[in-house]
Amino acid sequence: MSKPIIVFLICLSNILCFSQDDIGIDSTGLAGDNFSLQGALDLFSKATSMEEFERALNTESNYVNNLDLNEDGEIDYISVTDHTEGELHAITLQVTVSEKESQDIAVIEIEKNGEESAQIQIAGDEELYGENVFAEPWDEKAEGGKGGPSPVMETTSIIINVWFWPSVRFVYGPSYRPWVSVWRWQSYPTWWRPWRPFGWRTHWGHCNHYHTRYQVVHIHRCARAHGVYRTHRVTSAVVHNRYKTAHVKHNERKAAVKRTDDKASGKNEKVKKNNKAEKEKVRGNSSENSTKNEKSTGSKTKGRGGATNQKTSPAKGGKAGGGKASGSKGRSKK
């Protein structure tokens, strides 16, 4: 096969990685663009042990990890550690940036909220994702529509019970001991082979299929588990300084989007108020016209009543005249 054809096929495969949902999606410029929170949750949901989960995170063909925080041209190894307190789990995903520094990528937080019920979220670290970025499993519940109280079908997101995930059952098993990864800087498992990071667009296309079952939200549901994690959080000064400008730009974009949304919301409120005023005006006019019609109908009815009396009087007069005539006849006979 000739070289031009090979190049063409590679370009074509990269193009096909993107679905219509990606149109308009752009990089935030933060390091978190290169690690899929949704993908990490999907791998965790299928793992039967913490060791299996850590291996899955560091497997190239899963297309979850595309991080190179120390910028050495190779993907960083992600180690996994579980911090527990009672029935709360805070499973930290971490990268060693240098011999002296490490950086948390995200934390998977699990809370048991029933005999056979548990909820889960993965929280992206602020240094990589900005504030309040979480991912969670989700599904849709249809409401209304045919046969319902509303003729319009509406869908709402529902929180998934993850108690029956094999990984969740594993960490709540009676023989489970909190997992602590043994791998550190320059000390990695023999099976691991780092690869060169992909471009952001290619990486996004690779992991986009994870987005169908997991959604990014900005509401924190596992606050108790996060309290366990808070005292264990680790950040790197190198990573902080490297992405400081990117954070400033990201916050500026968020502020601009918020201003636009607020402006649009204000316009919508104004339109709603105007529509409400128009409806009230129409109701007022309708009521006024109804009152006028009632008055007009009353006047006509009264007019008809007067005409009847006028017509009736002559008739009575006729009868009286008739009486007189009879009287005159009687006198004539006399």
Disulfide bonds with the S-S distance in Angstrom:
none
